[in-house]
Amino acid sequence: MENSIVTVEQQTGSNRVKALLKWIDKILESFERIVIAFGLLMLTIVVVGTVISRYFFNYSPDWSDELPRFIVIWVTFIGMSYCVRKGEHVVIDMLFNKLQGKIKKYFSVIILLLCFLTFIYLTYIGYFMTVKIFETKQMSVTLGIPMGYVYLAVPVGCLLTAKNFLHIIIKNITSKGVFMSLNGRVD
């Protein structure tokens, strides 16, 4: 009787952890979507506004080159994470598609693990690069903002990407199918 109570309590705790992780994942996905959507909207407004300003008024704001570049950097690094989540990243899968069963699953976990470790390393490097930029107080030329905020896209995007790779690895280990995204099965 006591064993069954412990099991129910463990399952309840396990379900709470799963629910919490699912909730955190939804927040992170919303963050990714908002940054990408807002960034692309701002990029469109700035570039179209600059083109109109140049064409009709023969005037181009000083920041019209710098701001779009910074927006593209953030959209790229956050978009990288979102693409991993959705399985929309570039994949060379000739060999992978020929594999079947457990070999395919092992192969996918190894690939995902290598990707995860790569992005953990890039997060580490990006973090120290960003800290160094903040310490040196580098400022952007025309906008006058600290360049650390631009460089911050690297560790943030790489950490989110690593988290998504880890999530897919866990999904592969705990499920029967082969997954290369958080959306669905490959096999």
C-alpha positions in Angstrom: 0.0 0.0 0.0 2.8 2.4 0.9 4.6 1.6 -2.3 1.6 2.6 -4.4 1.4 5.9 -2.5 5.0 6.7 -3.2 4.5 5.8 -6.8 1.5 8.1 -7.1 3.4 10.9 -5.4 6.4 10.4 -7.7 4.1 10.4 -10.7 2.4 13.6 -9.5 5.8 15.2 -8.9 7.0 14.0 -12.4 3.8 15.4 -14.0 4.4 18.8 -12.2 8.0 18.9 -13.6 6.8 18.0 -17.1 4.0 20.7 -16.9 6.6 23.2 -15.7 9.0 22.4 -18.5 6.2 22.5 -21.0 5.2 25.9 -19.7 8.8 27.2 -19.9 9.1 25.9 -23.4 5.9 27.7 -24.5 7.2 30.9 -23.0 10.5 30.5 -24.9 8.7 29.7 -28.1 6.6 32.8 -27.6 9.8 34.8 -27.0 11.3 33.5 -30.2 8.2 34.2 -32.2 7.8 37.8 -30.8 11.5 38.7 -31.4 11.4 37.3 -35.0 8.0 38.9 -35.9 8.9 42.3 -34.2 12.3 42.3 -35.8 11.1 41.6 -39.3 8.3 44.2 -38.9 10.9 46.8 -37.7 13.3 45.8 -40.4 10.6 46.3 -43.1 9.5 49.7 -41.7 13.1 51.0 -41.4 14.2 49.8 -44.8 11.0 50.9 -46.6 11.1 54.2 -44.8 14.8 54.8 -45.7 14.1 54.0 -49.4 11.2 56.4 -49.5 13.3 59.0 -47.6 16.1 58.7 -50.1 14.0 58.6 -53.2 11.5 61.4 -52.4 13.5 63.7 -50.1 17.1 62.9 -51.1 17.8 62.3 -47.4 19.1 59.2 -45.6 19.3 59.1 -41.8 22.7 58.3 -40.4 21.4 55.2 -38.6 19.7 53.7 -41.6 22.5 51.3 -42.3 23.3 50.4 -38.7 19.9 49.7 -37.2 18.8 47.1 -39.9 22.1 45.3 -39.5 21.5 45.0 -35.7 18.0 43.8 -36.3 19.1 41.2 -38.8 21.7 39.9 -36.3 19.0 39.4 -33.6 16.5 37.9 -36.0 19.2 35.5 -37.3 20.3 34.1 -33.9 16.8 33.8 -32.5 15.5 32.5 -35.8 18.2 29.8 -35.7 16.6 28.5 -32.5 13.1 28.7 -33.9 14.2 26.7 -37.0 15.7 24.0 -34.8 12.4 23.8 -32.9 10.4 23.4 -36.0 12.9 21.2 -37.9 13.3 23.8 -40.6 17.1 24.1 -40.4 19.3 22.9 -43.3 19.9 19.2 -43.1 22.0 16.8 -45.3 20.0 13.6 -44.9 21.0 11.3 -47.7 22.5 8.8 -45.3 20.0 9.4 -42.6 17.1 8.6 -44.8 18.6 5.2 -45.8 18.9 4.2 -42.1 16.1 2.3 -40.3 15.1 1.2 -36.8 17.5 1.5 -33.9 20.4 2.5 -36.1 18.5 5.5 -37.3 17.6 6.5 -33.8 21.1 6.1 -32.5 22.5 8.1 -35.4 19.9 10.9 -34.9 20.8 11.1 -31.1 24.5 11.3 -31.9 23.9 14.0 -34.5 21.7 15.9 -32.1 24.2 15.5 -29.3 27.0 16.9 -31.4 24.8 19.9 -32.4 23.9 20.4 -28.7 27.6 20.4 -27.6 28.5 22.7 -30.5 25.9 25.2 -29.4 26.8 24.9 -25.7 30.4 25.8 -26.8 29.2 28.7 -29.0 27.1 30.0 -26.0 30.2 29.8 -23.8 32.3 31.7 -26.4 29.5 34.2 -27.1 29.0 34.9 -23.4 32.7 35.8 -22.8 32.8 37.8 -26.1 29.7 39.8 -25.0 31.1 40.4 -21.5 34.4 41.7 -23.0 32.4 44.0 -25.3 30.4 45.4 -22.4 33.6 45.8 -20.3 35.3 47.8 -23.1 32.2 50.0 -23.4 32.2 49.9 -27.2 29.4 52.0 -28.6 27.7 51.8 -32.0 28.8 54.6 -34.3 25.5 56.2 -35.3 23.0 54.9 -32.8 25.2 55.3 -29.8 24.0 52.1 -28.1 26.4 49.7 -26.3 27.6 47.1 -28.8 27.2 44.5 -26.0 23.5 44.5 -26.7 24.1 43.5 -30.3 26.7 40.8 -29.3 24.2 39.5 -26.7 22.3 37.9 -29.6 25.0 35.3 -29.9 24.9 33.7 -26.5 21.1 34.1 -26.2 20.4 32.6 -29.7 22.9 29.8 -29.2 21.6 29.0 -25.7 18.0 28.7 -27.0 19.3 26.6 -29.9 21.2 24.3 -27.5 18.1 24.0 -25.3 16.0 23.0 -28.3 18.6 20.4 -29.4 18.6 19.0 -25.8 14.8 18.9 -25.8 14.8 16.9 -29.1 17.5 14.5 -27.7 15.3 13.9 -24.6 12.3 13.4 -26.9 14.2 10.8 -28.9 15.4 8.9 -25.8 12.0 8.8 -24.0 9.9 8.0 -27.1 9.8 5.2 -29.6 9.9 7.3 -32.8 12.8 9.3 -34.3 12.5 13.0 -33.9 14.6 15.7 -35.5 12.3 18.6 -34.4 9.9 19.3 -31.6 7.0 19.1 -34.1 6.9 15.5 -35.1 8.5 12.2 -36.0 10.8 11.5 -38.9 10.1 7.8 -39.2 
